[in-house]
Amino acid sequence: MEENKTVKPKPHSITIEGREKLIITGVRDVASFDDNEVALDTEAGGLTIRGANLHINRLNIDDGNLYVEGYIISCLYNDKADTKKTGSFLSNIFK
């Protein structure tokens, strides 16, 4: 008999403290990052964080937690449907 294991999505939330600390839960993967931008996949779809002097302090994909420090300028979601159609960050670069 087959067991149907359903994977329960992790809760997703964003907490910004004084535009200098960012805590995100429900992170699936980090596609790319540098000092000015962090692109990641969350339970709520693609998310791009823009800022200055951004540093990833902690990342735990198993728990889905990401901690970023720096000056936060914006957080922009992409629709889930759009991220599925376009593929991953690396696949788009090497087309």
Helices and strands as residue ranges (DSSP letters): E 13-17, E 21-25, E 27-33, E 37-42, E 45-60, E 65-77, H 80-86, H 89-93
